[in-house]
Amino acid sequence: MLLEKLEAINKRYLEVERLLSEPDLMSDMKRYVQLNKEYKDLEDIIALYKEYKNVIENITSAKEIISKEKDEEFREMAKEELDTLLEKREDLEERIKIELLPNDPQDSKNAIVEIRAGTGGDEAAIFAGDIFRMYMKYCENKGWKTEIVDVNEGTSGGYKEVIFNVSGKGVYGLMKYESGVHRVQRVPQTETQGRVHTSAATVAVLPEADEFDVELKLSDVRKDTYCSSGPGGQSVNTTYSAVRLTHEPTGIVVTCQDQKSQIKNYEQALKVLRTRLFDVEHKKYLDQIATQRKTMVSTGDRSAKIRTYNYPQGRMTDHRINLTLYNLGPIMDGEIDSIIDALQVAENAEKLKEGVS
């Protein structure tokens, strides 16, 4: 029974609340972080539980009035109230079922987003720049904080590669839908004949790992410094502020040169390295999902073509759910909520149908 499930969750919520108030908890910071995250993750379902329990109690009261009350006017009022409550219960039950669906445990995390120009030469780099701008606008609309980690600019504009952090509430849970190949169809700025070309950019969205997710031994990391290139003033090419970290056991290499301070670049690079290492394990989880899902929504398959942006027709098509919208201008200005909402609905419908995580 749904109420029994919710009561068990509420019991755990109260238990976590009690554990968080224990004075000696702060001595075990890893456990504190885990419990605090669990407490916050349960808050939404607990709010629904309280509302649902109240509705159930009111339904019982309304039914009792209808069966026992002699005054016809009172009975009619109770019947009207009951109809409203039954509708509300049905709506709440749907919301609770979706809330109870197993989520990616990383959904509440911040994210590191990597955009790389794919096939298409200079036009692909320009398009990667357009995608980057789209996400910057989207993050701004959400009130999220963004911070550039590394850039490799294209020769005719845009980026061959750009990496940035996004921090805020539930960032990864929304941004994860953007992982994959984004394709553009338009007349490039360099095209003299007016022919439509197809180019691509690849987006990878990784859940940001914190120090409790990954055990990173600094003795396994080789640090190299070099002069930054690109914008940043006169000091850029004269100080060794850029940092390259090599994780020797795995061969993973991370560079960061966006900050003028070597210490800040080192901290940023360490954050990305930790996330890349965590991503190796997280990818196993995503691969498991990929074998279960039909729509390939949020499975992290970065080689899959997920979306096409057709400029001549002002059209955007998301191939995972066959969604086509004819408002490309606003979309490229960061208005992608409707796309992500549709992807979430499709994924939740699939979870409900298949009963899988």
LOLO-344494 format. One line per 4 residues: number of its first residue (from 0); for each residue x, z, y of N, C-alpha, C. Coordinates in steps of 0.001 Angstrom, whole numbers. Atoms other than C-alpha are relative to their C-alpha. Layout:
<sites>
NUM) X,Z,Y,X,Z,Y,X,Z,Y | ... $
</sites>
This chain:
<sites>
0) 846,0,-1190,0,0,0,888,0,1249 | -806,179,-1207,1266,-935,3455,280,1331,705 | -158,-1281,-692,690,2527,4950,1030,892,-702 | -966,-795,773,2694,4164,2145,1435,-460,278 $
4) -1323,554,-325,5622,1825,2829,463,489,1364 | -325,-406,-1370,5490,2674,6516,297,1495,87 | -237,-1449,-9,5303,6414,5818,1373,323,-571 | -1342,-185,577,8443,6155,3677,1075,-364,1030 $
8) -944,408,-1049,10209,4325,6524,53,1058,1094 | 58,-1040,-1026,9033,6977,8994,763,1251,-443 | -725,-1152,559,10429,9670,6703,1507,-196,176 | -1423,312,-164,13819,7939,6775,396,61,1480 $
12) -241,-9,-1451,13584,7533,10570,212,1434,498 | -102,-1404,-400,13039,11267,11013,1264,646,-578 | -1219,-502,640,15889,11991,8588,1243,-440,789 | -1124,529,-791,18277,9745,10575,71,715,1343 $
16) 66,-717,-1279,17102,11426,13793,617,1391,-139 | -550,-1342,257,17981,14820,12287,1522,-65,-185 | -1445,148,257,21396,13616,11077,771,-275,1286 | -667,336,-1264,22216,12227,14526,160,1218,909 $
20) -63,-1196,-849,21601,15637,16074,996,1039,-533 | -959,-963,568,24135,17388,13790,1285,8,822 | -1155,-83,-900,27054,18676,15905,1307,-558,-571 | -1274,451,582,29821,17734,13429,32,-1498,-289 $
24) 56,1442,296,28704,14092,13154,1058,-791,778 | -927,733,-853,30959,12971,16018,1418,-32,-552 | -1336,13,612,34000,13803,13896,167,-1172,-963 | -27,1201,858,33080,10861,11644,-639,-1149,776 $
28) 520,1006,-920,32734,8032,14163,-632,-1187,-739 | 550,1127,751,32108,5340,11541,-1433,300,-454 | 1337,-403,453,29129,7243,10121,-961,96,1187 | 833,-95,-1206,27827,7943,13636,-485,-1385,440 $
32) 347,1372,-410,27901,4227,14509,-1049,-589,-947 | 943,530,1001,26103,3319,11254,-1389,623,158 | 1288,-693,-144,23379,5953,11718,-697,-372,1307 | 567,362,-1297,22890,5092,15377,-608,-1400,-41 $
36) 505,1374,157,22469,1406,14482,-1288,9,-818 | 1192,-77,851,19976,2268,11707,-1187,563,790 | 1052,-631,-806,18000,4470,14116,-615,-1014,964 | 485,1001,-951,17749,1697,16716,-733,-1136,-711 $
40) 635,1078,759,16882,-908,14077,-1407,378,-471 | 1303,-463,500,13941,1231,12895,-1031,223,1106 | 904,-369,-1100,12448,1839,16350,-1228,-910,106 | 1126,940,-144,10276,-1325,16455,-1048,199,-1087 $
44) 956,-149,1105,8724,-827,13008,-698,1368,91 | 611,-1326,-161,8097,2883,13762,-1087,-41,1074 | 1022,161,-1062,6223,1933,16962,-1243,-674,-574 | 1124,679,645,4059,-452,14894,-718,936,-978 $
48) 573,-960,952,3549,2258,12248,-946,979,704 | 820,-964,-746,2229,4733,14833,-1298,-642,491 | 1186,723,-485,-138,2139,16288,-943,-304,-1166 | 793,344,1191,-1304,1063,12799,-715,1237,-555 $
52) 578,-1252,514,-1882,4667,11669,-1177,436,874 | 1058,-353,-944,-3956,5328,14788,-1242,-878,-202 | 1113,935,234,-6083,2207,14127,-736,347,-1292 | 598,-376,1296,-6644,3230,10474,-882,1247,163 $
56) 767,-1247,-220,-7780,6703,11577,-1286,-279,785 | 1180,339,-807,-10149,5222,14172,-1024,-804,-794 | 914,749,879,-11605,2826,11566,-789,976,-874 | 658,-1020,835,-12346,5810,9301,-1067,756,803 $
60) 950,-727,-863,-14012,7637,12204,-1232,-849,317 | 1110,913,-340,-16112,4588,13173,-934,-169,-1195 | 817,159,1222,-17304,4133,9571,-828,1260,-266 | 698,-1275,212,-18239,7804,9374,-1193,117,952 $
64) 1099,-39,-988,-20327,7540,12564,-1136,-917,-446 | 1011,980,429,-22120,4446,11226,-819,537,-1170 | 708,-484,1199,-22972,6177,7933,-809,1279,249 | 634,-1306,-182,-24017,9562,9367,-840,137,1277 $
68) 672,-160,-1296,-25160,9106,12954,-1442,-503,-40 | 1416,380,-24,-28931,9009,13499,-333,-835,1253 | 250,708,-1264,-28821,7719,17094,431,-1458,-121 | -243,1433,197,-29118,3928,16908,1003,-554,1021 $
72) -921,493,-1049,-27288,3394,20213,1447,346,-341 | -1333,-434,419,-24303,5392,18968,513,-861,-1154 | -371,821,1168,-24341,3443,15704,424,-1405,427 | -336,1343,-485,-24290,99,17571,1365,-9,684 $
76) -1305,-112,-666,-21383,1235,19720,1125,124,-1039 | -1006,-198,1061,-19515,2338,16591,251,-1302,-759 | -154,1294,692,-20168,-1051,14936,854,-966,812 | -802,865,-873,-18773,-2918,17934,1473,441,-10 $
80) -1360,-553,28,-15771,-600,17958,699,-340,-1323 | -551,290,1332,-15281,-1155,14221,459,-1457,-94 | -373,1427,25,-15254,-4961,14612,1322,-235,737 | -1236,125,-791,-12567,-4671,17309,1195,582,-753 $
84) -1079,-679,733,-10522,-2249,15207,443,-789,-1232 | -346,798,1192,-10705,-4454,12088,849,-1207,374 | -814,1123,-489,-9379,-7401,14090,1403,466,349 | -1293,-552,-401,-6615,-5241,15493,837,352,-1225 $
88) -714,-351,1231,-5721,-3990,12010,601,-1241,-659 | -473,1253,603,-5441,-7552,10715,1227,-546,745 | -1115,475,-824,-3183,-8534,13615,1244,862,-221 | -1122,-912,207,-1008,-5455,13151,628,-197,-1379 $
92) -518,194,1356,-685,-6064,9404,892,-1231,-88 | -831,1207,-24,660,-9575,10059,1344,287,673 | -1233,-334,-736,3167,-8246,12591,902,918,-830 | -770,-940,817,4221,-5447,10235,666,-727,-1169 $
96) -574,759,1120,4727,-7864,7312,1248,-755,436 | -1162,741,-522,7075,-9947,9473,1129,972,331 | -1014,-999,-366,8860,-6832,10743,687,571,-1235 | -552,-550,1243,9349,-5645,7142,854,-1007,-779 $
100) -816,1006,688,10973,-8923,6089,1475,343,141 | -1435,-308,-94,14657,-8474,5256,668,-907,1022 | -727,769,-1000,16779,-9557,8219,1472,-68,-363 | -1451,-7,60,20376,-10570,8399,432,1313,650 $
104) -395,-1289,-585,21951,-7131,8933,840,-134,1264 | -836,210,-1185,24094,-8686,11656,-799,-426,1235 | 815,566,-1090,21150,-9842,13841,126,744,1335 | -42,-770,-1249,21555,-7034,16367,1365,-87,704 $
108) -1365,42,-550,25223,-7826,16993,135,-972,1175 | -428,1003,-968,26875,-9631,19884,527,-1204,-784 | -446,1212,694,28159,-13136,19103,1216,-611,670 | -1073,853,-515,31221,-15303,19483,-413,-1431,-309 $
112) 459,1387,141,30287,-18950,20058,1178,-939,191 | -1080,985,-57,32688,-21814,19364,-627,-1396,42 | 510,1367,-141,31878,-25329,20582,1183,-959,-75 | -1087,981,139,34060,-28262,19492,-551,-1416,94 $
116) 376,1414,-71,33836,-31929,20402,208,-629,-1368 | -106,670,1291,33180,-34038,17311,331,-1471,191 | -238,1439,-108,33063,-37803,16842,-521,-517,1334 | 474,595,-1253,32809,-39855,20011,991,45,1141 $
120) -1050,32,-1020,36089,-39381,21907,-343,785,1257 | 233,-667,-1288,35784,-38557,25627,-1461,407,175 | 1431,-293,-147,31983,-38714,25485,-380,1250,-791 | 277,-1197,803,31956,-36049,22721,437,1260,749 $
124) -482,-1144,-783,34013,-33733,24951,-945,291,1172 | 956,-178,-1108,31631,-34342,27875,-1284,645,-518 | 1212,-567,601,28679,-33575,25586,222,1466,-387 | -318,-1403,322,30399,-30376,24353,-105,849,1263 $
128) 139,-686,-1279,30562,-29424,28032,-1452,204,388 | 1439,-113,-287,26839,-30110,28410,-649,1097,-848 | 522,-1031,908,26077,-27910,25373,429,1386,495 | -522,-1260,-535,28295,-25177,26822,-823,442,1219 $
132) 790,-307,-1200,26417,-25354,30151,-1414,442,-389 | 1344,-349,476,23072,-25222,28275,-26,1460,-469 | -43,-1376,489,24107,-21989,26552,265,996,1117 | -264,-890,-1129,25465,-20479,29764,-1304,296,759 $
136) 1287,-154,-692,22070,-21068,31422,-962,856,-838 | 877,-748,909,20203,-19722,28372,369,1482,21 | -468,-1393,-12,22338,-16561,28313,-323,678,1330 | 318,-531,-1329,21835,-16110,32040,-1483,361,86 $
140) 1447,-255,15,18047,-16383,31580,-345,1255,-805 | 234,-1156,874,18247,-13715,28852,578,1288,567 | -660,-1180,-553,20305,-11387,31013,1179,454,-833 | -1156,-312,831,23194,-11540,28536,1294,-222,774 $
144) -1317,146,-624,26828,-11211,29545,848,-984,-807 | -870,965,677,29210,-14081,28743,1427,151,514 | -1412,-112,-348,32988,-14106,28723,774,-1071,-755 | -747,1092,640,35190,-17140,28052,1268,563,-637 $
148) -1181,-439,744,37907,-16576,25445,1104,-1049,91 | -1007,1065,22,39655,-19949,25258,-655,-1335,303 | 508,1340,-305,39220,-23503,26580,1092,-1036,-208 | -887,1162,102,40767,-26860,25820,-786,-1160,603 $
152) 809,954,-740,39506,-29318,28410,194,-1437,-481 | -66,1418,347,38697,-32978,27724,699,-792,1103 | -737,809,-986,40656,-35725,29481,-916,-593,1068 | 951,577,-966,37508,-37101,31174,-1110,981,369 $
156) 1009,-1022,-276,35651,-33805,31612,-491,645,-1281 | 502,-705,1181,33923,-31383,29324,1114,741,-717 | -962,-791,767,35775,-29616,26530,222,-593,-1390 | -286,297,1408,37553,-30508,23326,-392,1213,-837 $
160) 382,-1248,662,36972,-26866,22459,-215,1075,1061 | 215,-1156,-875,35521,-23819,24205,-571,1139,-849 | 423,-1183,751,35087,-20308,22794,-390,1083,1007 | 427,-1056,-912,33120,-17536,24491,-765,1095,-735 $
164) 738,-1148,528,31665,-14085,23813,-1352,91,696 | 1308,-289,-595,28003,-13255,24365,-387,1414,-419 | 404,-1362,337,26907,-9619,24599,-1351,324,633 | 1348,-348,-437,23388,-8226,24919,-803,459,-1199 $
168) 842,-487,1095,20447,-7082,22820,-395,-1145,-942 | 422,953,1025,19951,-9020,19558,530,-1406,194 | -563,1324,-312,22252,-11876,20596,150,-870,-1247 | -260,827,1188,23331,-13052,17138,-1296,-426,-680 $
172) 1281,308,649,19756,-12888,15801,-689,-1222,580 | 574,1198,-631,18785,-15643,18280,996,-1164,-3 | -996,1066,-135,22023,-17586,18765,411,-618,-1337 | -430,512,1309,22640,-17998,15010,-665,-1334,-353 $
176) 709,1249,297,20089,-20827,14943,712,-1224,578 | -699,1104,-659,22492,-22944,17024,1186,-521,-802 | -1138,445,815,25174,-23228,14312,-295,-1325,-682 | 151,1305,648,25628,-26812,13145,462,-1123,910 $
180) -412,1176,-760,26224,-30342,14390,-1120,-435,942 | 926,461,-1038,24505,-31348,17641,384,-1441,350 | -277,1424,-224,24219,-35113,18152,-670,-470,1289 | 567,532,-1238,23676,-36970,21442,-39,-1521,-52 $
184) 147,1462,-110,22416,-40501,22017,-241,-323,1473 | 133,357,-1407,23017,-41862,25532,1065,-1022,386 | -1001,928,-524,24962,-44338,27643,1122,832,613 | -1104,-802,-549,28397,-42755,28250,381,-448,1407 $
188) -463,319,-1349,29841,-42614,31763,1050,-1109,-18 | -1078,995,110,32704,-44804,30532,-494,-1357,-492 | 549,1246,566,30395,-47503,29106,-407,-960,1126 | 283,988,-1066,30284,-50636,31296,-1148,-931,-367 $
192) 1034,936,462,27808,-52643,29177,-1390,638,-82 | 1300,-675,47,25038,-50018,29299,-521,248,-1400 | 433,-209,1395,24993,-49555,25524,-100,1496,-321 | 185,-1390,431,23723,-46338,23953,1005,327,-1105 $
196) -953,-457,1014,26398,-44461,21993,-491,1308,-612 | 300,-1269,663,26109,-41614,19525,1278,819,-107 | -1136,-925,86,28482,-38649,19826,-507,1327,-546 | 404,-1279,591,28517,-35157,18410,904,1143,459 $
200) -762,-1238,-228,29635,-31584,19015,-425,994,-1070 | 277,-999,1024,29882,-28784,16481,-43,1386,626 | 159,-1367,-514,28661,-25271,17264,95,969,-1175 | -70,-1084,984,29651,-22183,15276,-305,1301,723 $
204) 364,-1293,-592,28000,-18847,16088,340,1089,-1023 | -458,-1047,908,29683,-15802,14548,-450,1362,512 | 335,-1366,-445,28437,-12195,14612,1292,739,330 | -1235,-672,-423,31013,-10192,16541,243,1236,-855 $
208) -346,-1145,845,32780,-7730,14273,594,1103,849 | -668,-1110,-683,33639,-4276,15515,1027,609,-939 | -1126,-530,778,36517,-2162,14289,-446,678,-1288 | 483,-650,1220,34301,-480,11684,-429,-1019,-1065 $
212) 397,1043,955,33333,-3813,10059,1178,-531,-797 | -1174,625,609,36840,-5004,9294,1204,919,143 | -1256,-752,-64,40011,-3150,8394,1121,-995,279 | -1034,943,-427,42616,-5105,10342,1306,763,222 $
216) -1303,-648,-151,46210,-4000,9864,836,-801,989 | -789,691,-1025,48233,-4851,12952,1359,-449,-544 | -1272,414,619,51304,-5049,10718,-121,-1383,-655 | 227,1329,591,49705,-8215,9220,-131,-1091,1067 $
220) 262,946,-1091,49361,-9844,12660,1293,-308,759 | -1149,418,-814,52114,-11875,14329,-489,-409,1380 | 411,291,-1372,51847,-12026,18109,1043,-884,681 | -861,873,-789,53296,-14904,20143,-599,-141,1384 $
224) 492,219,-1363,53059,-15347,23910,564,-1309,538 | -432,1266,-599,53301,-18542,25946,-685,-174,1342 | 586,240,-1318,52451,-19962,29362,-1369,-639,-148 | 1345,581,19,48768,-20694,29955,18,-1392,615 $
228) 183,1318,-615,47603,-24192,30818,-1407,-68,548 | 1349,144,-555,44622,-25259,32923,-170,820,1256 | 266,-681,-1262,42925,-23580,35903,420,1466,-52 | -348,-1417,-34,44014,-20141,37042,996,361,1063 $
232) -904,-325,-1103,46306,-20410,40039,1445,-252,-337 | -1413,311,146,50061,-20637,40477,650,751,-1147 | -633,-814,1040,50814,-17865,37978,-187,-555,-1399 | 364,508,1321,49319,-19865,35119,1180,-526,-797 $
236) -1077,650,747,52392,-21869,34177,1336,732,92 | -1272,-704,-172,55028,-19271,35063,55,1337,-728 | -7,-1272,723,53935,-16108,33217,-504,-204,-1425 | 368,111,1411,53630,-15636,29474,-1240,858,-273 $
240) 1226,-792,123,50038,-14412,29655,-851,-429,-1198 | 783,488,1140,48562,-16592,26877,503,642,-1289 | -340,-698,1242,48453,-14992,23424,-462,-804,-1205 | 366,618,1289,48507,-16488,19940,204,1047,-1088 $
244) -92,-948,1108,47746,-14201,16990,-127,-742,-1324 | 55,603,1338,48451,-15232,13399,-171,1110,-1022 | 231,-977,1062,46936,-13213,10561,696,-537,-1250 | -860,591,1022,49630,-13777,7957,-608,-40,-1408 $
248) 593,89,1355,47642,-12882,4770,-974,-1174,-172 | 1005,1070,117,44933,-15493,5562,407,-1290,703 | -405,1189,-763,46720,-17892,7935,-914,-309,1173 | 907,214,-1135,43952,-17524,10543,781,146,1305 $
252) -693,-17,-1293,45270,-18347,14035,-1041,57,1118 | 893,-143,-1158,43547,-17260,17268,836,-61,1271 | -682,32,-1297,44608,-18123,20816,-965,422,1093 | 799,-376,-1165,43386,-16723,24113,864,-126,1237 $
256) -786,205,-1209,44562,-17826,27547,-858,45,1269 | 894,90,-1156,41568,-17439,29853,260,1088,1038 | -278,-1098,-937,42606,-14099,31375,1424,-117,542 | -1350,31,-580,45601,-13767,33719,890,1085,-594 $
260) -752,-1109,579,46602,-10529,31997,248,-233,-1485 | -337,145,1418,48464,-10728,28684,-723,1048,-841 | 671,-1078,742,46926,-7387,27650,-1461,-372,-266 | 1404,391,181,43373,-8685,28224,-126,-1153,-978 $
264) 23,1112,950,44136,-11919,26375,234,498,-1422 | -286,-577,1315,45545,-9868,23488,-1246,689,-560 | 1217,-698,443,42399,-7704,23336,-1095,-987,-413 | 1002,1025,318,40149,-10789,23396,341,-696,-1313 $
268) -436,703,1218,42213,-12549,20719,-195,876,-1227 | 180,-939,1114,42104,-9427,18535,-1470,80,-411 | 1444,-29,254,38311,-9341,18872,-436,-1236,-791 | 350,1252,691,38040,-12999,17795,584,-13,-1406 $
272) -634,-42,1328,40494,-12490,14906,-799,888,-945 | 801,-914,822,38504,-9525,13640,-1320,-667,-415 | 1260,689,282,35323,-11617,13876,190,-1116,-1022 | -261,1079,970,36881,-14568,11998,196,569,-1411 $
276) -199,-631,1308,37963,-12249,9183,-1336,488,-571 | 1330,-468,414,34484,-10685,9059,-872,-1177,-416 | 807,1194,270,32982,-14178,9046,218,-524,-1413 | -289,444,1383,34687,-14945,5717,-960,686,-967 $
280) 924,-750,855,32596,-12193,4096,-1454,-343,327 | 1368,310,-423,29483,-12968,6128,-438,-1359,-521 | 299,1361,484,29693,-16606,5019,-522,30,-1442 | 481,-135,1392,29199,-15491,1393,-1483,351,-1 $
284) 1418,-380,-141,25910,-13887,2464,-827,-1221,402 | 715,1194,-461,24873,-17080,4293,-108,-1048,-1100 | 27,971,1110,25791,-19239,1288,-1055,387,-1035 | 1029,-484,929,23542,-17056,-858,-1394,-383,512 $
288) 1273,391,-604,20670,-17664,1574,-233,-1499,-163 | 109,1462,24,21391,-21403,1583,-547,-507,-1328 | 508,423,1305,20620,-21608,-2138,-1495,294,-145 | 1404,-409,103,17190,-20043,-1499,-908,-699,999 $
292) 818,556,-1070,16035,-21703,1712,-133,-1507,-101 | 234,1445,19,14509,-25166,1931,256,-614,1380 | -130,579,-1340,14570,-25638,5703,1413,127,552 | -1379,-212,-440,18213,-24532,6014,59,633,1394 $
296) 0,-690,-1287,17261,-22456,9031,916,1216,-97 | -915,-1139,-155,19969,-19954,10062,820,308,-1245 | -851,-221,1168,22036,-20470,6928,1469,-172,335 | -1392,65,-425,25185,-21055,8934,768,-1194,-511 $
300) -686,1208,478,25951,-24475,7433,444,-809,1215 | -481,609,-1247,28147,-25765,10247,261,-1492,-115 | -196,1452,159,28476,-29242,8756,-1335,-745,44 | 1326,630,30,24708,-29869,8806,-400,-475,1394 $
304) 514,523,-1268,23276,-32095,11543,-1336,679,273 | 1211,-789,-236,20685,-29821,13112,-882,-569,1100 | 787,381,-1172,19626,-31484,16349,521,-1291,625 | -368,1220,-726,19578,-34801,18244,-600,45,1398 $
308) 419,47,-1400,19396,-35113,22028,33,-1468,432 | 95,1425,-346,18160,-38604,22961,-331,-137,1481 | 173,66,-1459,18649,-39200,26697,-913,-1141,448 | 873,1087,-468,16993,-42666,27057,-1486,328,-131 $
312) 1409,-335,230,13730,-41256,25650,-347,1427,447 | 249,-1373,-441,14130,-37721,27087,-476,890,-1129 | 546,-634,1213,13681,-36418,23554,1039,891,-692 | -816,-861,836,15080,-33528,21527,-704,169,-1344 $
316) 566,-193,1337,14550,-33364,17765,841,1001,-766 | -680,-933,898,15420,-30375,15593,-365,-407,-1426 | 245,619,1307,15822,-31856,12115,-363,1013,-1091 | 281,-997,1037,15472,-28575,10200,-1496,232,-180 $
320) 1441,-267,79,11783,-28180,11055,-823,-1175,548 | 664,1215,-514,10985,-31714,12290,-745,266,1315 | 578,-305,-1312,10310,-30427,15803,524,-1003,1024 | -385,948,-1048,10316,-33056,18575,-650,397,1315 $
324) 484,-344,-1346,10006,-32191,22263,473,-1060,988 | -355,1022,-994,9984,-34588,25221,247,653,1368 | -365,-656,-1260,11432,-32237,27848,1500,287,-2 | -1448,-141,161,15147,-32869,27480,671,620,1224 $
328) -596,-545,-1224,15950,-32054,31139,2,1512,26 | 46,-1475,22,14721,-28435,31019,794,602,-1163 | -748,-507,1158,16248,-27992,27544,1491,82,336 | -1419,11,-361,19697,-28995,28820,308,979,1131 $
332) -171,-1036,-1023,19120,-26499,31642,-195,1397,-582 | 23,-1304,653,18941,-23713,29084,-1346,487,-477 | 1334,-430,433,15219,-23617,28327,-207,-339,-1477 | 54,274,1445,15605,-23435,24544,-779,1073,-762 $
336) 794,-1058,651,13353,-20420,23865,-1035,-565,-971 | 1070,552,846,10566,-22610,22467,560,-543,-1315 | -635,516,1222,12996,-24196,19974,351,1154,-928 | -414,-1143,815,14399,-20878,18786,-1224,746,-540 $
340) 1240,-632,473,10879,-19382,18594,-572,-746,-1203 | 534,824,1103,9758,-22288,16376,844,156,-1261 | -894,-185,1146,12813,-21853,14135,-224,1369,-641 | 277,-1339,528,12095,-18127,13793,-1311,30,-780 $
344) 1311,61,677,8447,-18808,12884,150,-689,-1353 | -208,747,1251,9560,-21359,10251,745,854,-1017 | -779,-837,918,12085,-18950,8782,-844,1149,-539 | 855,-1102,447,9612,-16061,8667,-1072,-468,-978 $
348) 1009,569,907,6968,-18281,7044,624,-247,-1381 | -689,273,1253,9519,-19260,4420,306,1295,-769 | -262,-1301,640,10491,-15637,3775,-1269,564,-629 | 1282,-514,517,6816,-14658,3363,-424,-759,-1249 $
352) 413,850,1118,6211,-17577,1019,856,217,-1237 | -928,-88,1134,9299,-17224,-1113,276,1441,-435 | -293,-1395,317,9639,-13456,-901,1474,253,-201 | -1455,-165,138,13392,-13788,-462,573,423,1336 $
356) -691,-402,-1222,15859,-12431,2051,877,-1108,491 $
</sites>
